[in-house]
Amino acid sequence: MSKNLLYDIAFYSILFLVVFFLSAVAVSQVILKSEAVTVPDLTGKTVAQARTELAKKDLSVAQRRSEFNDRWEKGLIVRQDPAPGSRIRVTKVVQIITSAGSEEVSVPDLQSKSLDDSLTLLREAGLLKGKLTQVHTAALPAGRIIAQRPAPGSIVERNSPVGLLISQGGQDPRFIMPDLIYRRADRVLARLQALDFKVADIRYVYYPGLAAGIVVKQDPPNGFRIQKRNRISLEVSR
């Protein structure tokens, strides 16, 4: 075989390899370019909306964590990785961080509500139960909220305590226990019952030298301050 023929074969072989290599590079660049997509901006969207939008580009989403954010409502996306506009390969995962809501919350109006309802509203608002104080008042039934601190509508940090002033209802009037000793038991009982006092116990005992039906002992004693809900006990001669 002549030298010219060998040179021709070698030249065309090298040329073929060069053309093949360049073609392969070009094709690979086209393939790689076709597999890369632009990451959309997911900020302010819900996780469901982000999942739908990424699925159109063969991308998936993973929620990394939640954090308090005063700009975006609870559940909306506040940040993402990779950033919007980034070019990434298909089938990759976009990491997102969602909002846990604002760190500042509004204090609900608890006045005239029951304690149980108030605690539920505080919990839903992201607030804590503060100091509880109870007072007698006829303005509201027992167990209702008279006042609160901070006031309704105040803007406070999440997990702040709210103090509550609770009604114990109207205070019963107080009376001075009279001296019932040596009085007729039937008249004492009739008088106490007419005044709505509660006679809880009557014991009949033998008392030498005293006629039957006479009060010989009382509880509470004479002069003791009582209310109508207090229980009264008597010992009566038999």
Secondary structure, DSSP 8 states (H G I E B T S, - for coil): --HHHHHHHHHHHHHHHHHHHHHHHHHHHHHHHHHEEE----TT--HHHHHHHHHTTT-EEEEEEEE--SSS-TTSEEEEES-TT-EEETT-EEEEEEE---SEEE----TTSBHHHHHHHHHHHT-EEEEEEEE--SSS-TTBEEEEES-TT-EEETT-EEEEEEE------EEE----TTSBHHHHHHHHHHTT-EEEEEEEE--TT--TTBEEEEES-TT-EEETTSEEEEEEE-
